[in-house]
Amino acid sequence: MAFDVKDFAAEVVNRSFQVPVLVDFWAEWCAPCKVLGPVLERFAEKASGRWDLAKVNTEQMQDIAAQYKISSIPNVKLFVDGNVVGEFVGALPEYQIERWLKKVLPSKFRKEVEKAAELLARGSTEEGKKLLEETLKSEPENQHARFLLASALIFSQPDKAVVLVTDISDARYMELAESIRVFGRLFLLLSHHDELPEKPIKQQYLKAIEDLHSQRFADALEKFIDVIRNDRYYDDDSSRKACVAIFKFLGEEHETTLKYRRDFGSALY
């Protein structure tokens, strides 16, 4: 058969670095396998090269079946960059398979998005933003690209950044998307500070937002924590929300997060 695997390392593991490979572990004696197999083949033909289908006969490749702990068949695994990123067992209905594929298949622009992330990380912001914008023209629903671009724009174009994360639903980016939304609201207050309650802590709060807008995260945290100590619920507890957003944005292991986590906790309790 056209999809039968002869060299697993070459046709599945190595190949998955170029294109996702869907592996159907099956056997001749398995009745559900004979139901599922043709369905997967139809999906593969419709995929038009976005992913490959590889069929592994577990009777003929027992060592491979053992390596991937195949205890029940049919067993379907998706390989990306040499690793299993999703799987299911049994002959699922077509609509469930289609829904599963939409969930687990990586974007065809994933390499571009990964490159953009690397560019942003090393400070090549404009180059990274350009690559993300080009990606989103072709795939506007790419949530990873949207989140990365929002992160790059939040301090210069907060309105655009907030729009980009409006309906982020991928669990991997939801907390960080919330940080973007929190930042966006705070930055809006810099030009609408008359909407804030007139209290003694107001100027300290606005200075904290200014520090955040200038990416002086440590200074911003110190001031937000001071606001928490003096007037915890000023502007609907937004100083606490701002601190949490900064920690999430920087990352839990970032030196600034580690330095201010304890002060933040003591201010709350």
N, C-alpha and C positions, 0 to 999 in steps of 0.2 A: 504493500500500500504506500501511497505517496507520502504519508505522514509518519510512517514507521521509523523509529530511531535505530541507527546502527552504532553510532559513536556518541554516547551521552555527553561526554565532556565537550566535544566539538559542537554538536548540534543543539545542545541545550545550554550548558553552563557558559561556554565561550560566546555562543550566538546571542545570549541574553544581554550582553554588553552593547550589542548593536540594536536589538529590537526585543521587546518582551516575548517570552516563549511560554505558551500554555501547554503543560504536559498532562496527558491523559494516561494514567496508569490503569491497565486493563488486562484481561486474560480471555482466552477463547471460551472457557467454561462459564464465564460470568454473564448471565442473561441481562442484568441492568446495564452492563458495559456496552452490549450490542444495541441498546436503546439510546444510550447517551452518545456513543461515538459519532453516529451520523449527524446528530444535532451540533456537536462541536465542529465537525467538518464544515457544515453549512455556515456557522458563525465565522469560521476562519476564512472561507471564501469571500464572505461579505466584508471582512476586515480590510481587504485590499492591501495587505502588507503591513498594516499597523502593528500586528502581532503574528507570530508563527504558532502553528499547532504541531506538537510532537507527541506521538503515541508510543508508550513504553509497555511492552508485553512483560508482565511481572514474572511469568514462567520462564521466559528466555533471559531476562535480566534480573535475576534474583538478588544479585549483589547491590544493584542500584535500588531495588525495592527495599532491601534491608537498610541501606544507607539513609533513605528518606522515610524510614519507619512506616512503610505502607502495610497496614494491618487489615484494611478493608477496601474493597474496590467496587465500583470505580472511584478513584481518587484523583482529583484534578488540582494541580498546583501551578501557580504563575511565578515564573522566574524573571527577575529583573536584576541586571548587574551581578549575576551569579548567585543571587539569593532568592529564597522563596518569600514572596510578599503577600500571598493570599492563597487560600485553598478551600475546597469543599469536597464532601464525600457523598456518594449516592447519585442516582440519576434524577437531578432536579428538573422541574418543568422549564421550558424555554424562557418564559418571562422572568423566572428567578435567576437563570444563568445570565440573561441580558442585564438585569439589574446588578448582579454581582460583578460582571465585567466592567460596567460603568464606574463602579465604586473602586475597583482595585487596579485597573489599567492606568499606568502613569501617562501624563500628557506627552504628546509627541514632541513638545517643545521643552521637555524637562532638562535637556543638556544646556539649552540656552538660558533657562532660568537658573540652573546651578552656576553657570558662568557668571551671570549677572550678580548672584549672591556673593561670589568670590570678589568681583570687582567692587561691590559696595563695601565689603569687609576690609579691603585694602585701601579704601579711600578714593577709588576711581568712580566717584558718584555719578558724574554726567554720563560716562560711558555705560555704567550699569543701568541708569534710568532709561537711556535710549534703547538698550536691548530689551528691557522689560516693556517699554511702550510698544515696540515692534511686535513683541510676543502677544500682547493683549489686543492688538489690531486683528491678529489671526485667531486668537483664542481668548475672547473677552471674559469667559467664565473661569479662566485659570486662577484659582484662589491663591496659590503660592505666589504667582507673579503679582497679583493685585496687592497682597499683603506686603511684599518686598518693596514695591513701588510706593505704597502708602508710607512705609517706614522711611523711605528716602525723601519723601515730600513733606512730611508732617511739620517740619520746622520752617519751611519756606512757603508751602502752599497747603496750609492745614485744611482748607475747605475741600480741595480736591482729594486730599488724603482720606478724609472722613468718608467721602462718597465712595471711594474705592473699597472700603471695608464695611459698607452699609449692611450687606447681606452675607458676610462670611459665615459659612456653616461648617467648614472643615474643622474638626476638633483640634487639629494640630495648630491652628492659627487663631482660634477664638479668643483666648486670653490676651494675646498680643494685639488682636484687632480691637479689643475693649480698651487697651492702653491708648491706641491711636484715637479712639473716640473720646476718651477722657481728656487727652492732650488738646484735641480740637476744640472742645468746649471751653477749656481754660484759656486757650489763646484768643478765643472770641471775646472773652471778658476784658482783655487788655484794651479793646476799643469800645467796650460797653460796660465800663466799670461803674457807671452810674446805676446799673441794675443791682449792684451788690448792697447789702445792708450797711448802713453807716455805723460802724462800730470801731473801737480803738484798734482792733486787730486787722482792719481792712488794708492798710498800707503794707503791713508785713506780708499779708496774703498776696497782694498784687506784686510785691517784689519777688516773692517765691515763684510766681508764674513767669515773671520776666526772666529770672534765672533759668527756669526750665526752657523757655523759648530760646534762650541763648545757649542751651545745652550745657549749662553749668549745673550738672545734676547734684553734686554734693552740696553746693550752696542752696539749691532749691529744696533739697531734702531737709537741711537744717532749719530753713524757714518754715516749711510746711509742718515739721514736727513741733516747732515752737508754737505755731497756730493751734495745733492739736492740744498742746499743754494748756493754752490760755483760753481757747474757745473752741472746744472739740467739734461742735456741730455748726460752726460758721459756714455759710453757703452749702447747707445740706450735707455736712460731713465730707466736703470735697477735698480737704487737705489729706484725710486718710485715703480717699480714693486716688488722689494724686500720687501719694507715696507708693501705694500698691502698684499703680500703673508704671511708675519709674522702675521699681524692682523687676517687674515682668519684662519691661522693655529692655533693660540692661541685661537681665538674666540673673538667676539665683546665685550663680557663682562669681558674678562680677565683683571686683574689689569694693566698689562703692555700695553695692547692695549689702555685702557682708559687713561693711563698716557701720551702716546706719540701721540695719535690721533691729538690733538690740535697743537702740534709742527709740525707734519707732514703737516697738512693743511696750517699752516702759511708759511712753507717753500715753498709750491707749489704756493701760491698766494700772 
